[in-house]
Amino acid sequence: MRDEKSPLSKDEAMDRRLLDYTPEAETYETVSATGVDRASGTAVFNEADEMELAAGLLGVTNHAELERFLGDVISQAGRAIGKAMPPSARDGLAGILTTAAKQALPFIDHALHVPGRTASARVAAAKYLGLELEGLSPEDQEFEAARQFIRFAADAANNVAGPVSVSPQAAAAQAAHRYAPGLRSGLAGTAPPTDQPSAIAPSGRWVRRGSNIIVVGS
């Protein structure tokens, strides 16, 4: 039996984070400044899959592992939507997402031992992913940012596999419009269709009460 006072291993800490994370909303702002209902977009993954993949993203330790993991996310998204991803498109999109992850998720650079990390997860999440994570612990800020990035990656995969063929660059740009607005200017691609609603995650004040995360509408 492990001593309760001994430090948790990396895998145990990740499992504990998933078990303890039970968000409940008191009031939840879901309408963007333009009046578009953010909840109207259809997500590729369900909540449980998002959380599992976010935990996996937080666990990467080197560049090759990061790109391989994101490639697996793309393949899993293809299975979820029922359409296989061509290897060339999968690899191209994985490379684009790897570069984007190191920009939008500063703790990824830290895990990969990349020098020069200056932005906190909260600041980067607001700047690149359209999230406001004030009130969350640093660990929960990283987890929520990772979940949003998984949504971005899955939506990009969905765009590549959609009925209209688009390049990985264009697919990522379209997904960034919905889930990572701060990354749009750095992605080569076309703007999303005008009838596609913005679907970045709802923002607002987050506070932790015991094992629960409470979202208070702004």
Residue, then its C-alpha position, 0 to 999 in steps of 0.5 A: m500500500r502506498d504511503e498517503k503522504s508520498p508524492l503522486s506519480k505523474d499518471e496518478a496525479m493526472d488520474r486524480r485531476l480527472l476524478d476531481y474535476t466535476p464542473e457545475a454551472e450556476t449561470y453560464e454565458t453562452v452568447s458571444a458579443t456578436g449574438v451567436d450562440r456558442a453552444s450551437g456548434t456540434a462538437v466532435f468529441n463528447e465531454a469524457d473524450e475531451m477530458e481524457l485527451a486533454a489529460g493526455l496532451l498535458g502528459v507529453t514530454n517531447h516534440a515527437e511525442l506531441e506530434r504523434f499524440l496530435g496525429d492520434v487525436i486527428s485519427q480519433a476525430g476521423r473515427a468519431i465522424g466516420k471518415a478516415m483521414p488520408p495519411s498526407a492530410r493527417d500528417g500535415l495537420a498534425g504538424i500545424l497543430t504541433t506548432a500551434a500547441k507550442q504557441a497557445l499552450p505555454f506549459i507545453d514548451h515548459a514540458l518540452h524544455v523549450p526556453g523563453r516561456t513567459a506567458s502564463a496558461r491563463v494569459a495565453a488561453a485568453k490571447y490565443l484560445g478565447l478563454e477567461l480562466e480567472g479564479l482557477s488554479p494554475e493546474d486547472q487553467e492548464f487543463e481547461a486550455a488543453r481541453q479547448f485545444i483538443r476541441f480546436a484540433a478535432d474541429a480542424a480534423n472535421n474540416v479536413a474530412g468534410p464534404v468539401s475538400v480543404s487543405p490542412q492549413a485552411a481546415a486549421a484556420q476555419a477551426a481557429h475561427r471557432y476555437a482559437p481566435g488568437l491563432r487565426s493570423g498565424l495560420a495560412g488558410t481561408a476564412p470559414p463559411t459565413d453561416q458557420p457560427s463561432a463556437i469558442a468555449p463560453s467565457g466567464r469567471w471560474v471559481r473552485r469550491g471544494s472539488n467543484i469548479i463553479v462558472v459564474g456568468s460575466 
